[in-house]
Amino acid sequence: MTHSILFVCLGNICRSPSAEGVLRAMARDRGVPLVIDSAGTGDWHIGEPPYDPMQQAARARGYDLSSLRARQVTPEDFYRFDLLIAMDDANLDHLRRIRPADGTADVRLFTEYVPRTGATHVPDPYYTRDFDGTLDLVETAARGLLDQLE
């Protein structure tokens, strides 16, 4: 069974595209068939590539985010994807507000897949400037998500 997953953050230029790229690479390496995308709750970066410092940090770990482009999450995504994964509570609240009453997607926080870390959200490196710390958490959560899917 192929699962479809949409990662959601604020602008879709740091956290969610990183999660998309990391999970895509890990799923490929494990042979797990997934449909993966990312989106932002805001509309100000639509069509833009991931933030350059985020791309550089990801590239240093072997993840290529250069082909990704930002888009905004839509109510239709609740039908197109099995799972919408928010990077923090603000994104989660936004998803709950725009979710159609009959939307079929499950909505979760990414940190639910790494309870042992004690992390409650994926910090936004656009503000913290800790791109490697964000990638550390994204990689750990992606492994936890894949473990649950397998």
C-alpha positions as CSV (number, residue, x, y, z in Angstrom):
1,M,0.0,0.0,0.0
2,T,1.3,3.4,-1.0
3,H,0.8,6.1,1.6
4,S,0.6,9.8,0.7
5,I,2.0,12.4,3.0
6,L,2.0,16.2,3.0
7,F,4.3,18.1,5.3
8,V,3.2,21.6,6.4
9,C,5.0,24.5,7.9
10,L,4.6,28.3,7.7
11,G,6.2,29.3,4.5
12,N,7.2,26.0,2.8
13,I,10.8,27.1,2.4
14,C,12.6,25.4,5.3
15,R,11.0,22.8,7.5
16,S,8.4,21.1,5.3
17,P,10.6,20.9,2.2
18,S,13.4,19.5,4.3
19,A,11.0,16.9,5.7
20,E,9.8,16.1,2.1
21,G,13.4,15.7,0.9
22,V,14.6,13.7,3.9
23,L,11.6,11.3,3.9
24,R,11.7,10.8,0.2
25,A,15.4,9.8,0.4
26,M,14.9,7.5,3.4
27,A,11.8,5.9,1.9
28,R,13.6,5.2,-1.3
29,D,16.5,3.7,0.6
30,R,14.2,1.4,2.5
31,G,12.0,0.6,-0.5
32,V,8.9,2.1,1.0
33,P,6.5,3.4,-1.6
34,L,5.3,6.9,-0.6
35,V,3.8,9.9,-2.3
36,I,5.3,12.9,-0.5
37,D,4.8,16.7,-0.9
38,S,5.0,19.8,1.2
39,A,3.1,23.1,1.6
40,G,2.9,26.2,3.7
41,T,0.1,27.8,5.6
42,G,1.1,31.2,4.2
43,D,1.1,32.3,0.6
44,W,4.1,34.7,0.5
45,H,6.7,32.2,-0.9
46,I,4.5,30.4,-3.5
47,G,6.7,29.2,-6.4
48,E,10.0,29.9,-4.6
49,P,12.7,27.2,-4.0
50,P,13.6,26.3,-0.4
51,Y,15.6,28.9,1.5
52,D,19.2,28.8,0.3
53,P,20.8,28.1,3.8
54,M,18.4,25.3,4.3
55,Q,19.3,23.8,0.9
56,Q,23.0,24.1,1.7
57,A,22.6,22.3,5.1
58,A,20.5,19.6,3.4
59,R,22.9,19.2,0.5
60,A,25.8,18.7,3.0
61,R,23.8,15.6,4.2
62,G,23.1,14.3,0.7
63,Y,19.5,15.7,0.3
64,D,18.8,17.7,-2.8
65,L,15.9,20.2,-2.3
66,S,16.6,22.3,-5.4
67,S,13.7,21.1,-7.5
68,L,11.1,21.8,-4.8
69,R,8.9,24.9,-5.0
70,A,6.7,26.4,-2.3
71,R,2.9,26.1,-2.4
72,Q,0.1,26.9,0.0
73,V,-1.9,24.1,1.6
74,T,-5.5,23.9,0.4
75,P,-8.7,22.2,1.6
76,E,-8.3,19.7,-1.4
77,D,-5.2,18.4,0.3
78,F,-7.4,16.8,2.9
79,Y,-8.7,14.5,0.2
80,R,-5.5,14.0,-1.8
81,F,-3.3,12.9,1.1
82,D,-3.6,10.2,3.8
83,L,-1.7,12.2,6.3
84,L,-1.0,15.9,6.8
85,I,2.0,16.5,9.1
86,A,2.4,19.9,10.8
87,M,5.7,21.2,12.1
88,D,4.3,23.0,15.0
89,D,1.1,23.8,16.9
90,A,0.3,27.0,14.9
91,N,0.5,24.9,11.7
92,L,-1.6,22.2,13.3
93,D,-4.3,24.8,14.3
94,H,-4.3,26.2,10.8
95,L,-4.9,22.8,9.3
96,R,-7.7,22.1,11.7
97,R,-9.4,25.4,10.8
98,I,-9.3,24.8,7.1
99,R,-10.1,21.1,7.2
100,P,-13.3,20.2,5.4
101,A,-15.8,18.4,7.6
102,D,-15.6,15.3,5.4
103,G,-11.8,15.6,4.8
104,T,-10.3,12.1,4.9
105,A,-6.7,12.9,5.8
106,D,-5.3,12.3,9.3
107,V,-3.6,15.4,10.8
108,R,-0.6,15.1,13.1
109,L,2.4,16.8,14.5
110,F,5.8,15.6,13.1
111,T,7.2,15.4,16.6
112,E,4.6,12.6,17.4
113,Y,7.0,10.3,15.7
114,V,9.9,11.1,18.1
115,P,8.3,11.1,21.6
116,R,11.6,10.0,23.2
117,T,13.2,13.3,22.2
118,G,10.8,15.5,24.2
119,A,10.5,17.8,21.2
120,T,7.0,19.4,20.9
121,H,7.7,21.1,17.6
122,V,10.2,21.4,14.8
123,P,11.9,24.8,15.4
124,D,11.9,27.1,12.4
125,P,15.5,27.6,11.2
126,Y,14.5,30.7,9.3
127,Y,14.3,32.4,12.7
128,T,16.6,30.2,14.9
129,R,19.4,29.9,12.2
130,D,20.0,26.3,13.4
131,F,19.6,24.5,10.1
132,D,21.6,21.5,11.3
133,G,19.5,21.2,14.5
134,T,16.3,21.2,12.4
135,L,17.7,18.6,10.1
136,D,18.7,16.4,13.1
137,L,15.1,16.4,14.3
138,V,13.6,16.0,10.8
139,E,15.8,12.9,10.2
140,T,14.9,11.4,13.6
141,A,11.2,12.0,13.0
142,A,11.3,10.7,9.4
143,R,12.9,7.5,10.7
144,G,10.1,7.2,13.3
145,L,7.4,7.8,10.7
146,L,8.9,5.2,8.4
147,D,9.1,2.7,11.3
148,Q,5.4,3.2,11.9
149,L,4.5,2.9,8.2
150,E,6.5,-0.3,7.6
